[in-house]
Amino acid sequence: MTTQHSNSSLHQKDQAWSGRFNEPVAELVKRYTASVDFDQRLARVDIQGSLAHATMLGATGIISAQDVADIQRGLTEILADIEAGQFEWLLDLEDVHLNIERRLTEKIGDAGKRLHTGRSRNDQVATDVRLWLRGVVEDTLSGIRALQLALLDLADAHADTIMPGFTHLQVAQPVTFGHHLMAYYEMLGRDAERFADAYKRINRLPLGAAALAGTSYPIDRHMVAQLLGFDGVCQNSLDAVSDRDFAIEFNAAAALLMMHLSRFSEELILWMSPRFGFIDIADRFCTGSSIMPQKKNPDVPELVRGKTGRVYGHLMGLLTLMKGQPLAYNKDNQEDKEPLFDVADTLLVTLQIYADMLRGITVNSARMRQAALEGFATATDLADYLVKRGMPFRDAHEVVAHAVKAGVAQGRDLAEFSLEALQAFSTMIEADVFEVLTLEGSVASRNHVGGTAPQQVKQAIAQARLALGQKPA
């Protein structure tokens, strides 16, 4: 297990910047300003960046080939220690960078001290965060895809399951459950596009900007970019070390994704309520009550809804962090990591658990159908029927409104009226009207791209599977 503590045996001279100061940093200040307790999770990418930097320093003749070999050996051993939980993290050394550099120097001597030639912790940390976040985006895109596939499986099984569609949470028109689920597939698709687009701006190399002005050493930034898989380099050294747009953009994309899952969660919570009774979520995603034995609470979607606010908060925190900073780097930027780490952790586990939860949903098709019959869901179909027979839509709307009013008074749906009763509202109504007043007839009539007709839903699912690289079922 890794350890992290203050080491009183360290002297002021052990600090990378100690020569300028006449007294040691106060213990409280040391704890207040240190970041090693949370930024040590950047250790792998920090070492990755340092290996590329050392290779470039050797290739340009800034350090010797022997120094490069020693650095490579030392960093490889340090990474093994970190991954084995055997690395000692020291609070006195402030951050992940100085902890690794000091251990490297202990292992290989002066070659370890030469590693920092031509760079600063300012461009080093900016590179680390981009390397780390690049991996998070890749994991996020994989998580979105897995969730989309779970949605497609559920939608496929219910492409012709009829349920009420709502506006204002009032019954509007009948739709299929598969069509409803595919709306979330589309939202997730936009989320994936946003993360993929953000990746382009994340994947630029700050290293070589040094503290803020660049360096006088003959470095090759493009070589380092190529070694680390970056698409290019940050073009302005001041911007390179102080930019956190990429982190904010990631958080903004995460906030939108969580908003979509929060909306879905709200629906799952409603649908699971006995007042709806549309679905049941598997027991493994729910909990009970300490005093009410009948309760089965949808804890997972409720927590997704709650954690969405947490992600929103981090977005506002990062925006506020940056809004007053002059160029270039400021210590404020140390505060970017904890919210960013928390957003990534929250997002990735939410995507995973959501995909698992969807596979544990049981659908009550009969209850969905019954609910679609309870709110005059085919009223618009009757209006469209009259329009197709030559009546202006506004007149048809008025006719159907009177019919609905009569249905409310009599406690029966439009499909339950006799032909004679319907003809009392318009003589244009004939016996074929009942074909459009049925739920099946209503959904089948929306047979166009983007419509709720089962045929269209199945086609949309097939296209979606192909887009995700999966053969249609």
C-alpha positions as CSV (number, residue, x, y, z in Angstrom):
1,M,0.0,0.0,0.0
2,T,1.3,3.5,-0.8
3,T,2.1,5.8,2.1
4,Q,1.9,9.6,2.2
5,H,3.2,11.6,5.1
6,S,5.4,14.4,6.2
7,N,9.1,13.5,6.6
8,S,10.8,15.8,9.1
9,S,14.2,14.5,7.9
10,L,13.8,16.4,4.7
11,H,15.5,19.8,4.8
12,Q,14.6,23.0,2.9
13,K,17.4,22.2,0.4
14,D,15.4,19.1,-0.7
15,Q,12.8,21.3,-2.2
16,A,13.2,22.0,-5.9
17,W,12.9,25.7,-5.3
18,S,14.6,26.0,-1.9
19,G,17.6,28.2,-2.7
20,R,15.6,31.4,-2.7
21,F,14.2,31.0,0.8
22,N,15.6,31.7,4.3
23,E,13.2,29.7,6.4
24,P,11.2,26.5,5.9
25,V,7.5,26.5,4.9
26,A,5.2,26.4,7.8
27,E,3.7,22.9,8.4
28,L,0.1,24.2,7.9
29,V,1.1,26.0,4.7
30,K,2.8,22.8,3.5
31,R,-0.4,20.8,4.0
32,Y,-2.5,23.5,2.5
33,T,-0.5,23.8,-0.7
34,A,0.4,20.2,-1.3
35,S,-1.4,18.2,-3.9
36,V,0.3,14.8,-3.6
37,D,-2.6,13.3,-1.8
38,F,-4.7,13.5,-4.9
39,D,-2.4,14.1,-7.9
40,Q,-0.5,10.9,-7.3
41,R,-3.1,9.2,-9.5
42,L,-1.2,11.0,-12.4
43,A,1.9,9.0,-11.6
44,R,1.7,6.7,-14.6
45,V,1.2,9.5,-17.2
46,D,3.8,11.6,-15.4
47,I,6.3,8.9,-16.0
48,Q,5.1,8.4,-19.5
49,G,5.6,12.1,-20.2
50,S,9.1,12.1,-18.5
51,L,10.2,9.1,-20.6
52,A,9.3,10.9,-23.8
53,H,11.0,14.1,-22.6
54,A,14.2,12.2,-21.7
55,T,14.2,10.5,-25.1
56,M,14.0,13.9,-26.8
57,L,16.7,15.4,-24.6
58,G,19.0,12.6,-25.6
59,A,18.1,12.8,-29.3
60,T,18.9,16.5,-29.3
61,G,22.2,16.1,-27.5
62,I,21.0,18.0,-24.4
63,I,21.8,15.1,-22.2
64,S,23.9,12.0,-22.8
65,A,22.8,8.6,-24.0
66,Q,23.9,7.1,-20.7
67,D,21.7,9.6,-18.8
68,V,18.7,8.6,-21.0
69,A,19.3,4.9,-20.3
70,D,19.6,5.6,-16.5
71,I,16.5,7.7,-16.5
72,Q,14.5,5.0,-18.4
73,R,15.7,2.3,-16.1
74,G,15.0,4.3,-13.0
75,L,11.5,5.5,-14.1
76,T,10.6,1.9,-15.0
77,E,11.5,0.7,-11.6
78,I,9.6,3.5,-9.9
79,L,6.5,2.8,-11.9
80,A,6.7,-0.9,-10.8
81,D,7.0,0.2,-7.2
82,I,4.0,2.6,-7.6
83,E,1.8,-0.1,-9.2
84,A,2.8,-2.6,-6.5
85,G,1.8,-0.1,-3.8
86,Q,5.4,0.1,-2.5
87,F,6.2,3.8,-3.3
88,E,6.5,6.2,-0.4
89,W,4.7,9.5,-1.1
90,L,6.1,12.4,0.9
91,L,4.0,15.4,1.7
92,D,7.1,17.6,2.0
93,L,7.7,17.1,-1.7
94,E,4.3,18.7,-2.6
95,D,3.2,16.8,-5.6
96,V,3.5,13.8,-7.8
97,H,6.3,15.3,-9.9
98,L,8.7,16.1,-7.2
99,N,8.1,12.8,-5.4
100,I,9.0,10.9,-8.5
101,E,12.0,13.1,-9.4
102,R,13.5,12.8,-5.9
103,R,13.1,9.0,-5.9
104,L,14.7,8.9,-9.4
105,T,17.6,11.0,-8.2
106,E,18.1,8.6,-5.2
107,K,18.2,5.7,-7.6
108,I,20.4,7.0,-10.4
109,G,22.2,10.1,-9.1
110,D,22.8,13.2,-11.2
111,A,21.1,11.8,-14.3
112,G,17.8,12.1,-12.4
113,K,18.5,15.8,-11.8
114,R,19.0,16.3,-15.5
115,L,15.6,15.0,-16.4
116,H,14.0,18.4,-15.6
117,T,16.1,20.2,-18.2
118,G,14.0,22.3,-20.6
119,R,10.7,21.9,-18.7
120,S,8.8,23.3,-15.7
121,R,6.2,21.7,-13.5
122,N,3.8,24.1,-15.2
123,D,4.0,22.5,-18.6
124,Q,4.6,19.1,-17.0
125,V,1.4,19.0,-15.1
126,A,-0.6,20.4,-18.0
127,T,0.8,17.5,-20.1
128,D,0.0,15.0,-17.4
129,V,-3.6,16.1,-17.1
130,R,-4.1,16.0,-20.9
131,L,-2.6,12.5,-21.1
132,W,-4.8,11.3,-18.2
133,L,-7.9,12.9,-19.6
134,R,-7.3,11.5,-23.0
135,G,-7.6,8.0,-21.5
136,V,-10.7,9.1,-19.6
137,V,-12.4,10.2,-22.9
138,E,-11.6,6.9,-24.5
139,D,-13.1,5.0,-21.5
140,T,-16.1,7.4,-21.6
141,L,-16.7,6.6,-25.3
142,S,-16.5,2.9,-24.6
143,G,-19.0,3.4,-21.7
144,I,-21.4,5.3,-23.9
145,R,-21.3,2.6,-26.6
146,A,-22.0,-0.1,-24.0
147,L,-25.0,1.8,-22.7
148,Q,-26.3,2.4,-26.2
149,L,-26.1,-1.3,-27.0
150,A,-28.0,-2.1,-23.8
151,L,-30.6,0.4,-24.9
152,L,-30.8,-1.2,-28.4
153,D,-31.4,-4.6,-26.9
154,L,-34.3,-3.3,-24.8
155,A,-35.7,-1.3,-27.6
156,D,-35.5,-4.3,-30.0
157,A,-37.5,-6.4,-27.6
158,H,-40.2,-3.7,-27.4
159,A,-40.3,-2.2,-30.8
160,D,-44.1,-2.7,-31.0
161,T,-44.9,-2.4,-27.3
162,I,-47.4,0.5,-27.1
163,M,-47.2,3.0,-24.3
164,P,-48.6,6.6,-23.9
165,G,-46.3,9.3,-25.1
166,F,-46.4,12.4,-22.9
167,T,-46.2,16.2,-23.2
168,H,-46.5,18.2,-20.0
169,L,-46.6,14.7,-18.4
170,Q,-50.1,14.4,-19.8
171,V,-51.1,11.6,-22.2
172,A,-50.5,13.0,-25.7
173,Q,-50.2,10.2,-28.4
174,P,-49.4,6.6,-28.4
175,V,-45.9,5.6,-29.1
176,T,-43.9,2.4,-28.8
177,F,-41.6,1.8,-25.9
178,G,-38.8,1.0,-28.3
179,H,-39.3,4.4,-30.0
180,H,-39.2,6.1,-26.5
181,L,-35.9,4.3,-25.7
182,M,-34.4,5.3,-29.0
183,A,-34.7,8.9,-28.1
184,Y,-32.1,8.3,-25.4
185,Y,-29.9,6.5,-27.9
186,E,-29.9,9.7,-29.9
187,M,-29.0,11.8,-26.9
188,L,-26.1,9.5,-26.1
189,G,-25.0,9.7,-29.7
190,R,-24.7,13.5,-29.4
191,D,-22.8,13.0,-26.2
192,A,-20.3,10.7,-27.9
193,E,-19.8,13.3,-30.6
194,R,-19.1,16.0,-28.0
195,F,-16.5,13.9,-26.3
196,A,-14.9,12.8,-29.5
197,D,-14.7,16.5,-30.6
198,A,-13.3,17.6,-27.2
199,Y,-10.6,14.9,-27.6
200,K,-9.2,16.9,-30.5
201,R,-8.5,19.9,-28.2
202,I,-7.3,17.7,-25.4
203,N,-4.8,16.0,-27.6
204,R,-2.3,18.9,-28.0
205,L,1.1,18.9,-26.2
206,P,2.0,21.7,-23.7
207,L,5.4,20.3,-22.9
208,G,8.2,22.6,-24.1
209,A,6.4,25.7,-22.9
210,A,8.4,25.4,-19.7
211,A,7.3,27.9,-17.0
212,L,5.6,30.3,-19.4
213,A,8.1,31.6,-22.1
214,G,9.5,28.4,-23.6
215,T,13.1,27.4,-23.1
216,S,16.5,28.3,-24.5
217,Y,17.5,24.6,-25.0
218,P,17.2,23.2,-28.5
219,I,14.3,21.0,-27.8
220,D,12.1,19.2,-30.3
221,R,8.5,19.5,-29.2
222,H,7.1,17.8,-32.3
223,M,9.2,14.7,-31.5
224,V,7.7,14.6,-27.9
225,A,4.2,15.0,-29.3
226,Q,4.8,12.1,-31.7
227,L,6.2,9.9,-29.0
228,L,3.2,10.6,-26.8
229,G,0.6,10.3,-29.5
230,F,-0.5,14.0,-29.5
231,D,-1.9,15.4,-32.7
232,G,0.2,18.6,-32.4
233,V,1.7,21.1,-29.9
234,C,0.2,24.0,-28.2
235,Q,1.3,27.0,-30.2
236,N,1.7,29.7,-27.6
237,S,3.8,29.0,-24.4
238,L,1.7,31.3,-22.2
239,D,-1.5,29.7,-23.3
240,A,0.0,26.2,-23.1
241,V,0.7,26.3,-19.3
242,S,-2.4,28.3,-18.3
243,D,-5.1,26.8,-20.5
244,R,-7.7,24.6,-18.8
245,D,-10.4,25.0,-21.5
246,F,-10.0,21.3,-22.3
247,A,-10.8,20.3,-18.7
248,I,-13.9,22.6,-18.7
249,E,-15.0,21.3,-22.0
250,F,-14.8,17.7,-20.8
251,N,-16.8,18.6,-17.7
252,A,-19.4,20.4,-19.8
253,A,-19.8,17.3,-22.0
254,A,-20.0,15.2,-18.9
255,A,-22.7,17.5,-17.5
256,L,-24.8,17.1,-20.6
257,L,-24.4,13.4,-20.5
258,M,-25.4,13.3,-16.9
259,M,-28.4,15.5,-17.6
260,H,-29.6,13.0,-20.2
261,L,-29.2,10.1,-17.7
262,S,-30.9,12.2,-15.1
263,R,-33.9,12.7,-17.4
264,F,-34.0,9.0,-18.1
265,S,-33.7,8.2,-14.4
266,E,-36.7,10.4,-13.6
267,E,-38.8,8.4,-16.1
268,L,-37.6,5.1,-14.7
269,I,-38.5,6.3,-11.2
270,L,-42.0,7.3,-12.3
271,W,-42.5,4.2,-14.4
272,M,-41.6,2.0,-11.5
273,S,-44.1,3.7,-9.2
274,P,-47.3,1.7,-8.7
275,R,-49.2,4.7,-10.1
276,F,-47.6,3.9,-13.4
277,G,-46.5,0.3,-13.1
278,F,-44.8,0.3,-16.5
279,I,-41.5,-1.4,-15.4
280,D,-39.7,-3.1,-12.6
281,I,-36.0,-2.7,-11.9
282,A,-34.1,-5.8,-10.8
283,D,-33.7,-6.1,-7.0
284,R,-29.9,-5.8,-7.2
285,F,-30.3,-2.2,-8.2
286,C,-32.8,-1.3,-5.5
287,T,-33.0,-1.1,-1.7
288,G,-35.8,-1.4,0.9
289,S,-37.0,0.7,3.8
290,S,-35.8,0.4,7.4
291,I,-39.4,0.6,8.7
292,M,-41.7,-0.1,5.7
293,P,-41.3,-3.7,4.6
294,Q,-43.3,-3.3,1.4
295,K,-40.9,-0.7,-0.1
296,K,-38.6,-1.3,-3.1
297,N,-36.8,1.9,-3.8
298,P,-35.1,2.7,-7.1
299,D,-31.9,3.9,-5.5
300,V,-29.6,3.7,-8.6
301,P,-31.7,6.1,-10.8
302,E,-32.3,8.3,-7.8
303,L,-28.5,8.6,-7.2
304,V,-27.8,9.2,-10.8
305,R,-30.3,12.1,-10.6
306,G,-28.5,13.4,-7.5
307,K,-25.0,12.9,-8.8
308,T,-25.9,15.0,-11.8
309,G,-26.0,18.0,-9.6
310,R,-22.5,17.1,-8.3
311,V,-21.1,17.1,-11.9
312,Y,-22.9,20.5,-12.5
313,G,-21.2,21.9,-9.4
314,H,-17.8,20.9,-10.6
315,L,-18.4,22.6,-13.9
316,M,-19.3,25.8,-12.2
317,G,-16.3,25.4,-9.9
318,L,-13.9,25.0,-12.8
319,L,-15.4,28.0,-14.7
320,T,-15.1,30.1,-11.5
321,L,-11.5,28.9,-10.9
322,M,-10.4,30.2,-14.3
323,K,-12.5,33.4,-14.6
324,G,-10.1,35.8,-12.8
325,Q,-6.7,34.4,-13.6
326,P,-4.2,36.6,-15.4
327,L,-1.6,34.9,-17.7
328,A,0.2,32.7,-17.2
329,Y,0.2,29.8,-14.7
330,N,-1.2,30.5,-11.1
331,K,-1.4,28.2,-8.1
332,D,-5.2,28.4,-8.5
333,N,-4.8,25.7,-11.2
334,Q,-3.9,23.1,-8.6
335,E,-7.6,23.2,-7.8
336,D,-8.6,21.8,-11.2
337,K,-7.7,18.2,-10.5
338,E,-10.0,17.1,-7.7
339,P,-13.2,18.2,-9.4
340,L,-12.0,16.8,-12.7
341,F,-11.0,13.5,-11.1
342,D,-14.4,13.3,-9.4
343,V,-16.3,14.1,-12.6
344,A,-14.4,11.3,-14.4
345,D,-15.0,8.8,-11.6
346,T,-18.7,9.7,-11.3
347,L,-19.3,9.5,-15.1
348,L,-17.5,6.2,-15.7
349,V,-19.2,4.3,-12.9
350,T,-22.6,5.8,-13.8
351,L,-22.3,4.6,-17.4
352,Q,-21.3,1.2,-16.3
353,I,-24.1,0.8,-13.7
354,Y,-26.7,2.2,-16.0
355,A,-26.0,-0.3,-18.8
356,D,-26.2,-3.1,-16.2
357,M,-29.4,-1.8,-14.8
358,L,-31.1,-1.6,-18.2
359,R,-30.4,-5.3,-18.7
360,G,-32.3,-5.9,-15.4
361,I,-35.5,-4.1,-16.4
362,T,-38.8,-6.0,-16.7
363,V,-41.5,-4.3,-18.8
364,N,-45.2,-4.6,-18.0
365,S,-46.5,-4.3,-21.6
366,A,-50.2,-4.7,-20.6
367,R,-50.0,-1.8,-18.1
368,M,-48.4,0.4,-20.7
369,R,-51.1,-0.4,-23.2
370,Q,-53.9,0.2,-20.6
371,A,-52.4,3.6,-19.8
372,A,-52.3,4.5,-23.5
373,L,-56.1,3.9,-23.6
374,E,-56.8,6.1,-20.6
375,G,-56.0,9.6,-22.0
376,F,-57.6,9.9,-25.4
377,A,-54.3,9.2,-27.0
378,T,-55.7,8.8,-30.5
379,A,-57.5,12.2,-30.5
380,T,-55.0,13.6,-32.9
381,D,-55.5,10.6,-35.2
382,L,-59.2,11.4,-35.4
383,A,-58.3,15.0,-36.3
384,D,-55.9,13.8,-39.0
385,Y,-58.6,11.5,-40.3
386,L,-61.0,14.4,-40.8
387,V,-58.3,16.6,-42.4
388,K,-57.6,13.8,-44.9
389,R,-61.3,13.9,-45.8
390,G,-61.1,17.6,-46.6
391,M,-61.8,19.4,-43.3
392,P,-59.4,22.3,-42.4
393,F,-57.2,21.3,-39.5
394,R,-58.5,24.0,-37.1
395,D,-62.0,22.8,-37.7
396,A,-61.1,19.2,-37.2
397,H,-59.3,20.2,-34.0
398,E,-62.5,21.8,-32.7
399,V,-64.7,18.8,-33.7
400,V,-62.4,16.3,-31.9
401,A,-62.2,18.6,-28.8
402,H,-66.0,18.3,-28.5
403,A,-65.8,14.6,-28.9
404,V,-63.2,14.3,-26.2
405,K,-65.3,16.5,-23.9
406,A,-68.2,14.1,-24.4
407,G,-65.9,11.1,-23.7
408,V,-64.7,12.7,-20.5
409,A,-68.3,13.2,-19.4
410,Q,-69.3,9.6,-20.3
411,G,-66.1,8.0,-19.1
412,R,-65.2,6.3,-22.3
413,D,-62.4,6.5,-24.9
414,L,-63.1,7.7,-28.5
415,A,-62.6,4.1,-29.8
416,E,-65.5,3.1,-27.5
417,F,-68.0,5.4,-29.2
418,S,-70.4,3.9,-31.7
419,L,-70.2,5.1,-35.3
420,E,-73.5,7.0,-34.9
421,A,-72.2,8.7,-31.8
422,L,-69.1,9.9,-33.6
423,Q,-71.1,11.0,-36.6
424,A,-73.0,13.3,-34.4
425,F,-69.8,15.4,-34.2
426,S,-69.2,15.3,-38.0
427,T,-70.9,13.6,-40.9
428,M,-67.6,13.2,-42.6
429,I,-66.8,10.3,-40.2
430,E,-67.4,6.8,-41.7
431,A,-66.9,3.2,-40.6
432,D,-63.2,3.2,-41.4
433,V,-62.6,5.6,-38.6
434,F,-62.0,2.8,-36.2
435,E,-58.9,1.8,-38.0
436,V,-57.2,5.0,-36.9
437,L,-58.7,5.1,-33.4
438,T,-57.0,1.9,-32.3
439,L,-53.6,2.1,-30.7
440,E,-52.0,-0.2,-33.2
441,G,-53.4,1.8,-36.1
442,S,-52.2,5.1,-34.6
443,V,-48.6,4.0,-34.2
444,A,-48.5,2.2,-37.5
445,S,-49.6,5.3,-39.3
446,R,-46.4,7.2,-38.2
447,N,-44.5,5.2,-40.8
448,H,-41.7,7.7,-41.8
449,V,-38.1,8.3,-40.8
450,G,-38.1,9.2,-37.1
451,G,-41.7,8.0,-36.6
452,T,-42.9,5.6,-33.9
453,A,-44.2,2.9,-36.3
454,P,-42.7,-0.4,-35.3
455,Q,-41.3,-0.8,-38.8
456,Q,-39.4,2.5,-38.4
457,V,-38.3,1.6,-34.9
458,K,-36.8,-1.7,-36.0
459,Q,-35.1,0.0,-39.0
460,A,-33.6,2.7,-36.7
461,I,-32.3,0.0,-34.3
462,A,-30.7,-1.9,-37.2
463,Q,-29.0,1.3,-38.4
464,A,-27.8,2.1,-34.9
465,R,-26.3,-1.4,-34.5
466,L,-24.4,-0.9,-37.8
467,A,-23.2,2.5,-36.6
468,L,-21.8,0.9,-33.4
469,G,-20.1,-1.8,-35.4
470,Q,-22.5,-4.5,-34.5
471,K,-24.4,-6.7,-36.9
472,P,-28.2,-6.2,-36.7
473,A,-30.0,-8.8,-34.6
